Amino acid sequence: MRASRLHLPTLREAPKDAEVVSHQHLVRAGYIRRVAAGIYSFLPLGVKVVEKVKTIIRQEMNRAGAQEIFMPAIVPAELWQESGRWAKYGPELLRLKDRKGAEFCVGPTHEEVVVDLVRKDVQSYKQLPVNLYQIQTKFRDEIRPRAGLMRGREFIMKDAYSFDATVAGAHASYKAMFDAYHRIFTRMGLDFRAVEADTGNIGGSMSHEFQVLAESGEDAIVSCDSCSFAANVEKAPLALPEFVATPVGLGEARVVETPGAKTIESVTQMLGCSADQMIKAILYEADGEPAVVFVRGDREANEVKVKQALGVNALYLADAAWFVQKTGLPPGYLGPIGMGGLKAVADGELRAMPTAVCGANQKQAHLVDVSPARDLQGLTYADVRMAVAGDVCPRCSGLLRSFKGIEVGHVFFLGQKYSKAMTATFLDEDGTQKPFEMGCYGIGVTRILSAAIEQHHDARGISWPVALAPYEVAVLALNPDGPSFEHAQKLHDELVDLDIETVFDDRDERPGIKFNDADLLGYPVQIVVGRKADQGIVEVKIRSTGVRFEASVEGLSAKVAQAVRAARGGTALQLAAE
């Protein structure tokens, strides 16, 4: 392909709304263009990368025994009402009516549609297992779309659904998809972790996220420094310690005046204590009723765990005025002693505190010399906080390390959640009707572009892994009117004949512009044909490392082709001067 024929509208500056590097580079390099908040058009090079992602996914899904289908994007409300998700999913579900007034939604995921499909066509255990997948545009009405393709409203997703006769069979299907995902992201050249995760709106009893490690990631994950345990901080379980004995000589808990001190910072300054010596109260509205969660002053509550501990469906941070109206208790001075019948749960870590400071449940006052072992025995304790680096691993005695990640894939074991709700059954070997055992498996196709760039970039632009690059090699002719042009054309044609995706920069532009564009666009191998071309010498640059070396054109195409083919599996590009 000649660069002069490419629709390649690169920009000097990133748009002002581009907050993260991947968004900036995708727009500057002419891969995407914004249509509306969280909605983008893909330009030719963007489409090429998306198709490469799809190809790898298809190959590994097919290898794992899944079969491709294509379901409608617009889904009738009746199916979602059957599953119970129509009322529960929330405002992210885009709902609409047709001209006859019938209700539909734009599918953010397709469990209901595929269950309806399978329950009509699969009648016997002899037809199982079945694993069906599609690659399709989805829509979720995010309240704050951000970071370009990372948190968009419209996106392309691969979603697969397995149906088995037994739990053991469903676990085998889950494992097959788990292993396929490892192969997919390895082939893409991504540094990733599979972590235990919450099941969220999808539901089910077990799930793993596949997280691409990147400092810009919006997900916090932890992994053990001694074993293979890794989890999203929302999911990572923490042990409940035993009570620490009351220190010898500690007097009774007593009230001290703390006028105007409503925050952890202001109380610590006033009383001369530290945040890890305090008990923090977090106020919630739980299924419409007031509730409070107590954690150590330097910790954050984990709302996924809080919902489970309180046994509620809807959980929101409470408005202070509403909370006072409902309870009569003063926000900022709330504590676990003397709060009446208020629904509450305390994080288990409080039991490991020898002494503590907490609110006194009266205005302008706190309690000091509180001993959890002596004064807080009557609380309900649970694991309700976020895991942090330094916590003890729940599987061994190792310590947890923290990372930032971008979720690119998620696998769920659903069991009978949807099949029971939608009466999707098959005739088993014993002659009885039984619900299918299910799993579902998603990959954010377009999000992978952002994740890959966040992990593979520098100040000059993108540095695509070979497997994802729109063109694997760029041949730059520095003088379109001189003899170097013919040498560049010949190299381009040789590489194309060797099945290497190659772009020939034949534009009548200054060398600096060609160099800058090649780096911005992220071509893995750049061959510069310049003033030494008539001597049979060119310069080769490896984008990922910045290494440059001179090479003879004799046999160069074959060497480049060999290196590129080897790197298509996700390994680092190995090409150097001899």
C-alpha positions as CSV (number, residue, x, y, z in Angstrom):
1,M,0.0,0.0,0.0
2,R,1.3,3.5,-0.9
3,A,1.0,6.0,1.9
4,S,-0.1,8.6,-0.7
5,R,-3.3,6.6,-1.3
6,L,-4.1,6.1,2.4
7,H,-6.8,8.1,4.1
8,L,-4.5,9.1,6.9
9,P,-5.5,12.4,8.6
10,T,-2.9,12.7,11.3
11,L,-3.0,15.7,13.7
12,R,-0.2,17.7,15.3
13,E,-2.0,18.2,18.6
14,A,-4.3,15.9,20.6
15,P,-7.9,17.0,21.2
16,K,-8.5,18.7,24.5
17,D,-11.0,16.0,25.6
18,A,-8.4,13.3,25.3
19,E,-7.3,12.5,28.9
20,V,-5.2,9.3,28.4
21,V,-2.3,8.5,26.1
22,S,-4.2,5.9,24.0
23,H,-7.0,8.3,23.3
24,Q,-4.6,11.0,22.3
25,H,-2.6,8.8,20.0
26,L,-5.6,7.1,18.4
27,V,-7.0,10.5,17.4
28,R,-3.7,12.1,16.4
29,A,-2.7,9.1,14.3
30,G,-6.0,9.0,12.5
31,Y,-7.3,5.7,13.8
32,I,-10.6,7.1,15.2
33,R,-12.8,10.2,15.1
34,R,-15.3,11.2,17.7
35,V,-19.0,11.3,16.7
36,A,-20.6,11.9,20.1
37,A,-19.6,11.3,23.7
38,G,-18.3,7.7,23.9
39,I,-19.1,7.0,20.3
40,Y,-16.4,6.9,17.6
41,S,-15.9,6.2,13.9
42,F,-13.0,4.0,12.9
43,L,-10.8,5.1,10.0
44,P,-8.9,2.7,7.7
45,L,-6.0,2.0,10.0
46,G,-8.3,1.7,13.0
47,V,-10.4,-0.9,11.0
48,K,-7.2,-2.8,10.2
49,V,-6.2,-3.2,13.8
50,V,-9.8,-4.1,14.9
51,E,-9.9,-6.8,12.2
52,K,-6.5,-8.2,13.4
53,V,-7.9,-8.4,16.9
54,K,-11.0,-10.2,15.6
55,T,-9.0,-12.7,13.6
56,I,-6.9,-13.8,16.6
57,I,-10.1,-14.1,18.7
58,R,-11.9,-16.1,16.0
59,Q,-9.0,-18.5,15.5
60,E,-8.7,-19.2,19.2
61,M,-12.4,-19.5,19.8
62,N,-12.8,-21.9,17.0
63,R,-9.8,-23.9,18.2
64,A,-11.5,-24.2,21.6
65,G,-14.6,-25.6,20.0
66,A,-16.8,-22.5,20.0
67,Q,-19.0,-21.7,16.9
68,E,-19.7,-18.3,15.6
69,I,-23.2,-16.9,15.3
70,F,-24.7,-13.4,15.0
71,M,-27.5,-12.1,17.1
72,P,-29.6,-8.9,16.8
73,A,-28.5,-5.8,18.5
74,I,-32.1,-4.8,19.3
75,V,-33.6,-7.1,21.9
76,P,-37.3,-7.3,22.9
77,A,-38.0,-6.4,26.5
78,E,-39.9,-9.7,27.0
79,L,-36.7,-11.7,27.1
80,W,-35.1,-9.4,29.6
81,Q,-38.2,-9.5,31.7
82,E,-38.0,-13.3,31.7
83,S,-34.5,-13.2,33.1
84,G,-35.4,-10.5,35.6
85,R,-32.8,-8.1,34.4
86,W,-35.2,-5.6,32.8
87,A,-35.9,-4.0,36.2
88,K,-32.5,-4.5,37.7
89,Y,-29.9,-3.5,35.1
90,G,-30.1,0.2,35.6
91,P,-29.8,3.3,33.4
92,E,-26.8,1.9,31.4
93,L,-29.4,-0.1,29.5
94,L,-30.6,1.9,26.5
95,R,-34.4,1.3,26.2
96,L,-36.6,2.2,23.3
97,K,-40.0,1.6,21.8
98,D,-41.0,0.8,18.2
99,R,-43.9,2.5,16.3
100,K,-46.3,0.1,17.9
101,G,-45.2,0.9,21.4
102,A,-43.4,-2.4,22.0
103,E,-40.4,-2.1,24.3
104,F,-36.9,-3.0,23.3
105,C,-33.3,-2.5,24.4
106,V,-30.0,-2.1,22.7
107,G,-28.2,-5.2,23.9
108,P,-25.2,-4.6,26.2
109,T,-24.8,-8.3,26.4
110,H,-26.8,-11.2,25.0
111,E,-27.5,-13.9,27.6
112,E,-31.3,-13.7,27.1
113,V,-31.1,-13.9,23.3
114,V,-28.8,-16.9,23.2
115,V,-30.8,-18.7,25.9
116,D,-33.9,-18.2,23.9
117,L,-32.1,-19.5,20.8
118,V,-30.7,-22.6,22.5
119,R,-33.9,-23.5,24.3
120,K,-35.7,-23.7,21.0
121,D,-33.1,-25.7,19.2
122,V,-31.3,-27.9,21.8
123,Q,-33.7,-30.5,23.2
124,S,-31.4,-33.4,24.4
125,Y,-28.2,-34.0,26.3
126,K,-26.9,-35.7,23.1
127,Q,-26.7,-32.2,21.5
128,L,-24.5,-30.9,24.4
129,P,-22.1,-29.3,25.0
130,V,-22.7,-26.2,22.8
131,N,-20.6,-23.0,22.8
132,L,-21.8,-20.2,20.6
133,Y,-20.1,-16.8,20.2
134,Q,-20.5,-13.6,18.2
135,I,-18.5,-10.4,17.5
136,Q,-20.9,-7.5,17.5
137,T,-21.5,-3.8,18.4
138,K,-22.9,-3.2,21.9
139,F,-24.2,-0.1,23.7
140,R,-24.1,0.8,27.3
141,D,-25.2,4.3,28.3
142,E,-22.3,5.1,30.5
143,I,-23.0,8.2,32.7
144,R,-19.4,9.5,32.2
145,P,-17.8,8.0,29.0
146,R,-14.1,8.7,29.2
147,A,-10.7,7.8,27.9
148,G,-11.7,7.2,24.3
149,L,-12.3,3.5,23.6
150,M,-11.5,2.6,27.2
151,R,-14.9,3.7,28.6
152,G,-17.1,4.2,25.6
153,R,-20.8,3.9,25.2
154,E,-20.7,2.1,21.8
155,F,-18.1,-0.6,21.4
156,I,-17.4,-3.9,19.7
157,M,-17.4,-7.0,21.9
158,K,-16.9,-10.7,21.5
159,D,-19.4,-12.6,23.7
160,A,-19.6,-16.4,24.0
161,Y,-22.0,-18.6,25.8
162,S,-21.6,-22.3,26.8
163,F,-24.3,-24.8,27.5
164,D,-23.6,-28.0,29.3
165,A,-25.6,-30.9,30.9
166,T,-23.6,-31.0,34.1
167,V,-21.7,-28.7,36.4
168,A,-18.5,-30.7,35.7
169,G,-19.1,-30.2,32.0
170,A,-19.7,-26.4,32.5
171,H,-16.5,-26.2,34.5
172,A,-14.6,-27.9,31.6
173,S,-16.1,-25.3,29.2
174,Y,-15.1,-22.5,31.5
175,K,-11.5,-23.9,31.7
176,A,-11.4,-24.2,27.8
177,M,-12.4,-20.5,27.5
178,F,-10.0,-19.5,30.3
179,D,-7.2,-21.2,28.4
180,A,-8.3,-19.7,25.1
181,Y,-8.2,-16.2,26.6
182,H,-4.6,-16.8,27.8
183,R,-3.7,-17.7,24.2
184,I,-5.5,-14.8,22.7
185,F,-3.9,-12.1,24.8
186,T,-0.5,-13.8,24.6
187,R,-0.7,-13.7,20.8
188,M,-1.5,-10.0,20.9
189,G,1.7,-9.3,22.8
190,L,0.0,-8.0,25.9
191,D,1.3,-8.2,29.5
192,F,-1.8,-9.3,31.4
193,R,-3.1,-11.1,34.5
194,A,-6.1,-13.3,35.0
195,V,-7.7,-12.1,38.3
196,E,-10.6,-13.3,40.4
197,A,-13.5,-10.8,40.0
198,D,-17.0,-9.8,41.0
199,T,-19.8,-11.0,38.7
200,G,-21.6,-7.7,38.6
201,N,-24.7,-7.3,36.4
202,I,-24.0,-10.6,34.6
203,G,-24.4,-12.7,37.7
204,G,-23.2,-16.2,38.4
205,S,-21.0,-17.8,41.0
206,M,-17.5,-17.4,39.7
207,S,-15.6,-15.1,37.3
208,H,-12.2,-14.0,36.2
209,E,-11.1,-10.7,34.6
210,F,-8.2,-10.5,32.2
211,Q,-6.4,-7.3,33.0
212,V,-3.8,-5.6,30.9
213,L,-1.3,-4.1,33.3
214,A,-1.0,-0.3,32.8
215,E,-0.6,2.7,35.1
216,S,-3.5,4.4,33.4
217,G,-5.8,1.5,34.2
218,E,-9.0,2.2,36.0
219,D,-9.1,-1.2,37.8
220,A,-7.0,-1.9,40.9
221,I,-5.8,-5.4,41.2
222,V,-3.6,-7.3,43.7
223,S,-1.5,-10.4,43.3
224,C,0.5,-12.5,45.8
225,D,4.3,-12.3,45.8
226,S,4.5,-16.0,46.8
227,C,1.7,-17.8,44.9
228,S,-0.5,-17.5,41.8
229,F,-3.4,-15.7,43.6
230,A,-4.5,-12.5,41.8
231,A,-7.8,-10.6,42.1
232,N,-9.6,-7.4,41.5
233,V,-9.5,-5.4,44.8
234,E,-13.3,-5.6,44.8
235,K,-13.1,-9.4,44.9
236,A,-9.9,-10.1,46.9
237,P,-11.0,-11.8,50.2
238,L,-9.3,-10.8,53.4
239,A,-9.1,-12.9,56.5
240,L,-11.0,-11.8,59.7
241,P,-8.4,-11.5,62.5
242,E,-9.0,-12.4,66.1
243,F,-9.5,-9.7,68.7
244,V,-6.3,-8.1,70.1
245,A,-6.5,-8.1,73.9
246,T,-7.2,-4.9,75.6
247,P,-3.9,-3.2,76.6
248,V,-3.1,-3.6,80.3
249,G,-4.0,-0.4,82.2
250,L,-6.3,1.1,79.5
251,G,-9.0,3.0,81.1
252,E,-12.7,3.0,80.0
253,A,-13.6,4.7,76.8
254,R,-14.3,8.4,77.4
255,V,-15.8,11.3,75.5
256,V,-13.6,14.2,74.4
257,E,-14.9,17.3,72.8
258,T,-13.9,17.7,69.1
259,P,-15.7,20.9,67.9
260,G,-15.9,21.1,64.1
261,A,-13.8,18.0,63.6
262,K,-15.9,15.9,61.2
263,T,-13.1,14.4,59.0
264,I,-10.4,11.8,59.7
265,E,-7.8,14.5,58.9
266,S,-9.2,17.1,61.3
267,V,-9.7,14.6,64.2
268,T,-6.1,13.3,63.9
269,Q,-4.8,16.8,64.0
270,M,-6.9,17.7,67.0
271,L,-6.3,14.6,69.0
272,G,-2.7,13.8,67.9
273,C,-3.5,10.3,66.6
274,S,-3.0,8.7,63.2
275,A,-5.6,7.6,60.7
276,D,-4.9,3.9,61.3
277,Q,-5.9,4.4,65.0
278,M,-9.3,5.7,64.0
279,I,-12.6,4.0,63.1
280,K,-14.3,5.7,60.2
281,A,-18.1,5.6,59.6
282,I,-19.4,5.5,56.1
283,L,-23.1,6.3,55.6
284,Y,-25.2,4.4,53.1
285,E,-28.7,4.1,51.8
286,A,-29.2,0.4,51.5
287,D,-32.4,-0.7,49.8
288,G,-33.9,2.6,50.8
289,E,-32.9,2.3,54.5
290,P,-30.0,3.9,56.4
291,A,-27.0,1.8,57.1
292,V,-23.4,2.4,58.2
293,V,-20.1,0.6,57.6
294,F,-17.2,1.0,59.9
295,V,-13.6,0.6,58.6
296,R,-10.2,1.7,59.8
297,G,-9.6,5.4,59.2
298,D,-7.0,4.8,56.5
299,R,-9.1,2.2,54.6
300,E,-11.8,2.4,51.9
301,A,-15.0,0.4,52.0
302,N,-15.6,-2.1,49.2
303,E,-19.2,-1.6,48.1
304,V,-19.3,-5.0,46.4
305,K,-18.5,-6.6,49.7
306,V,-20.7,-4.2,51.6
307,K,-23.8,-5.2,49.5
308,Q,-23.1,-8.9,50.2
309,A,-22.5,-8.3,53.9
310,L,-25.7,-6.3,54.3
311,G,-27.7,-8.6,52.0
312,V,-29.1,-5.7,49.9
313,N,-29.6,-5.1,46.2
314,A,-29.3,-1.3,45.9
315,L,-26.5,0.6,47.8
316,Y,-25.7,4.3,47.5
317,L,-23.7,6.7,49.6
318,A,-26.3,8.5,51.8
319,D,-27.1,12.2,51.7
320,A,-26.2,13.6,55.1
321,A,-29.5,15.5,55.6
322,W,-31.5,12.4,54.6
323,F,-29.5,10.3,57.1
324,V,-30.1,12.7,60.0
325,Q,-33.8,12.8,59.2
326,K,-33.9,9.0,59.2
327,T,-31.7,8.3,62.3
328,G,-31.3,11.5,64.3
329,L,-27.5,10.6,64.4
330,P,-24.9,13.3,63.6
331,P,-22.8,12.6,60.5
332,G,-19.1,13.3,61.2
333,Y,-19.5,12.1,64.8
334,L,-21.0,8.6,64.2
335,G,-19.5,5.7,66.0
336,P,-20.2,2.0,66.7
337,I,-21.1,2.5,70.4
338,G,-24.6,3.5,71.3
339,M,-26.1,3.9,67.8
340,G,-29.3,2.1,68.6
341,G,-30.8,-0.4,66.1
342,L,-29.1,1.1,63.0
343,K,-28.2,-1.5,60.4
344,A,-24.4,-1.7,60.5
345,V,-21.4,-3.9,59.6
346,A,-17.8,-3.5,60.7
347,D,-14.7,-4.5,58.8
348,G,-12.9,-7.4,60.5
349,E,-9.7,-5.5,60.6
350,L,-11.1,-3.4,63.5
351,R,-10.7,-6.5,65.7
352,A,-6.9,-6.3,65.2
353,M,-6.8,-2.7,66.7
354,P,-5.6,-2.7,70.3
355,T,-7.2,0.8,70.8
356,A,-9.2,3.2,68.7
357,V,-10.8,6.6,68.4
358,C,-14.3,6.8,67.0
359,G,-17.4,9.0,66.9
360,A,-19.4,9.4,70.1
361,N,-22.8,9.6,68.4
362,Q,-23.2,13.1,69.7
363,K,-22.3,16.4,68.1
364,Q,-18.8,17.8,68.5
365,A,-17.5,14.7,70.3
366,H,-15.4,11.6,69.8
367,L,-14.6,8.6,72.0
368,V,-11.0,7.8,72.9
369,D,-9.4,4.7,74.6
370,V,-11.9,2.5,72.8
371,S,-10.9,-1.2,73.0
372,P,-12.6,-3.3,70.2
373,A,-12.0,-6.5,72.2
374,R,-13.8,-4.9,75.2
375,D,-16.2,-2.4,73.7
376,L,-17.1,-3.6,70.3
377,Q,-17.8,-7.3,70.7
378,G,-21.5,-6.9,69.8
379,L,-20.8,-5.6,66.2
380,T,-21.4,-7.7,63.1
381,Y,-18.0,-8.2,61.5
382,A,-17.3,-9.0,57.9
383,D,-14.7,-8.5,55.2
384,V,-15.9,-5.2,53.7
385,R,-12.8,-3.2,52.7
386,M,-10.7,-2.9,49.7
387,A,-7.5,-5.0,49.6
388,V,-4.3,-3.1,49.5
389,A,-0.6,-3.8,49.0
390,G,0.9,-5.4,52.1
391,D,-2.3,-7.4,53.0
392,V,-1.7,-11.1,53.7
393,C,-2.6,-13.3,50.8
394,P,-5.9,-15.3,51.4
395,R,-4.3,-18.4,49.9
396,C,-0.9,-18.5,51.6
397,S,1.3,-16.4,53.9
398,G,2.6,-14.2,51.2
399,L,1.9,-10.5,50.8
400,L,-0.2,-8.8,48.2
401,R,1.2,-6.4,45.6
402,S,-0.9,-3.8,43.8
403,F,-1.2,-3.0,40.1
404,K,-3.4,-1.0,37.8
405,G,-5.1,-2.8,35.1
406,I,-7.4,-2.4,32.1
407,E,-10.1,-5.1,31.8
408,V,-10.1,-6.6,28.3
409,G,-11.8,-9.9,29.0
410,H,-14.1,-11.5,31.5
411,V,-15.2,-15.1,31.9
412,F,-18.2,-16.1,34.1
413,F,-19.6,-19.4,35.4
414,L,-23.3,-18.8,35.4
415,G,-24.7,-22.1,36.4
416,Q,-28.5,-22.2,36.1
417,K,-29.0,-18.4,36.7
418,Y,-30.5,-17.7,33.2
419,S,-31.6,-21.2,32.2
420,K,-33.8,-21.6,35.3
421,A,-35.3,-18.1,35.0
422,M,-36.1,-18.6,31.4
423,T,-37.2,-22.2,31.6
424,A,-34.4,-23.4,29.2
425,T,-34.2,-27.1,29.7
426,F,-33.1,-30.3,27.9
427,L,-34.0,-33.9,28.3
428,D,-31.3,-35.6,30.3
429,E,-30.1,-39.2,30.0
430,D,-32.4,-40.3,32.8
431,G,-35.4,-38.9,31.0
432,T,-36.0,-35.8,33.1
433,Q,-36.0,-32.1,32.0
434,K,-33.1,-30.2,33.5
435,P,-31.9,-26.6,33.2
436,F,-28.7,-26.0,31.2
437,E,-25.5,-25.3,33.1
438,M,-24.1,-22.1,31.5
439,G,-21.0,-19.9,31.2
440,C,-20.5,-16.6,29.4
441,Y,-17.3,-15.1,28.1
442,G,-16.6,-11.6,26.9
443,I,-13.7,-9.7,25.2
444,G,-13.7,-6.0,24.6
445,V,-12.5,-5.9,21.0
446,T,-12.2,-2.2,20.6
447,R,-11.0,-1.6,24.2
448,I,-8.0,-3.8,23.3
449,L,-6.7,-1.1,21.0
450,S,-6.6,1.4,23.9
451,A,-5.1,-1.2,26.3
452,A,-2.4,-2.2,23.9
453,I,-1.4,1.5,23.3
454,E,-1.4,2.3,27.1
455,Q,1.1,-0.6,27.4
456,H,3.1,0.1,24.2
457,H,3.8,3.8,23.6
458,D,6.3,6.5,24.1
459,A,6.3,10.3,23.7
460,R,6.5,10.0,19.9
461,G,3.4,7.8,19.5
462,I,2.3,4.2,19.3
463,S,4.5,1.1,19.3
464,W,2.2,-1.7,18.2
465,P,3.0,-5.3,18.9
466,V,3.5,-6.9,15.5
467,A,0.3,-9.0,15.9
468,L,-1.8,-5.9,16.1
469,A,0.0,-3.4,13.8
470,P,-2.0,-2.1,10.8
471,Y,1.2,-2.5,8.8
472,E,4.1,-4.6,10.0
473,V,6.7,-2.8,8.0
474,A,7.0,0.8,6.7
475,V,9.4,1.6,3.8
476,L,10.3,5.3,3.8
477,A,11.6,6.8,0.6
478,L,13.3,10.0,1.6
479,N,13.6,11.3,-1.9
480,P,10.6,10.5,-4.1
481,D,12.3,12.0,-7.2
482,G,15.7,10.2,-6.8
483,P,17.0,6.7,-7.4
484,S,16.1,5.8,-3.8
485,F,12.5,5.7,-4.8
486,E,13.0,2.7,-7.0
487,H,14.9,0.8,-4.3
488,A,12.2,1.6,-1.8
489,Q,9.5,0.4,-4.3
490,K,11.5,-2.9,-4.8
491,L,11.8,-3.5,-1.1
492,H,8.1,-2.9,-0.6
493,D,7.1,-5.3,-3.4
494,E,9.5,-8.0,-2.1
495,L,8.0,-7.8,1.4
496,V,4.4,-7.9,0.1
497,D,5.3,-11.0,-2.0
498,L,6.6,-12.6,1.2
499,D,3.2,-12.0,2.8
500,I,4.4,-9.1,5.0
501,E,1.9,-6.2,5.4
502,T,3.9,-3.3,4.2
503,V,3.2,0.4,3.6
504,F,5.4,2.4,1.2
505,D,5.7,6.1,2.2
506,D,6.0,7.6,-1.2
507,R,4.6,11.0,-0.2
508,D,6.3,14.2,-1.3
509,E,7.0,15.2,2.3
510,R,10.1,16.2,4.2
511,P,12.0,13.3,5.9
512,G,11.1,14.6,9.3
513,I,7.4,14.4,8.6
514,K,7.8,10.8,7.4
515,F,9.9,9.8,10.5
516,N,7.4,11.4,12.9
517,D,4.4,9.8,11.2
518,A,6.0,6.4,11.2
519,D,6.6,6.6,14.9
520,L,3.2,8.1,15.7
521,L,1.4,5.4,13.7
522,G,3.5,2.7,15.4
523,Y,4.9,0.6,12.5
524,P,7.0,-2.1,14.2
525,V,9.8,-2.1,11.5
526,Q,10.8,1.0,9.6
527,I,13.2,0.8,6.6
528,V,14.6,4.1,5.6
529,V,15.8,4.3,2.0
530,G,18.0,7.4,1.8
531,R,21.3,8.7,0.4
532,K,23.1,5.4,0.6
533,A,20.5,3.5,-1.4
534,D,22.6,3.6,-4.5
535,Q,25.3,1.8,-2.6
536,G,22.8,-0.9,-1.6
537,I,22.6,0.3,2.0
538,V,19.5,1.3,4.0
539,E,18.7,2.0,7.6
540,V,16.5,-0.3,9.7
541,K,14.7,0.9,12.8
542,I,12.9,-1.2,15.4
543,R,10.0,0.9,16.8
544,S,9.7,-0.9,20.1
545,T,13.3,-0.5,21.1
546,G,14.5,2.5,19.0
547,V,17.4,0.4,17.8
548,R,18.8,1.6,14.4
549,F,21.3,-0.1,12.2
550,E,22.5,-0.1,8.6
551,A,21.8,-3.1,6.4
552,S,22.4,-4.3,2.9
553,V,19.3,-4.5,0.8
554,E,20.6,-7.9,-0.4
555,G,18.5,-10.5,1.4
556,L,17.0,-7.9,3.7
557,S,13.4,-8.6,2.8
558,A,13.8,-12.3,3.7
559,K,15.4,-11.5,7.0
560,V,12.7,-8.9,7.9
561,A,10.0,-11.3,6.9
562,Q,11.4,-14.1,9.1
563,A,11.6,-11.8,12.1
564,V,8.1,-10.5,11.6
565,R,6.5,-13.9,11.2
566,A,8.2,-15.0,14.4
567,A,6.8,-12.0,16.3
568,R,3.2,-12.5,15.1
569,G,2.7,-14.9,18.0
570,G,3.2,-12.1,20.5
571,T,6.9,-12.4,21.1
572,A,9.4,-9.5,20.9
573,L,10.7,-8.6,17.5
574,Q,14.2,-10.1,17.0
575,L,16.0,-8.2,14.2
576,A,19.4,-6.7,14.5
577,A,22.5,-5.9,12.5
578,E,24.7,-8.9,11.6
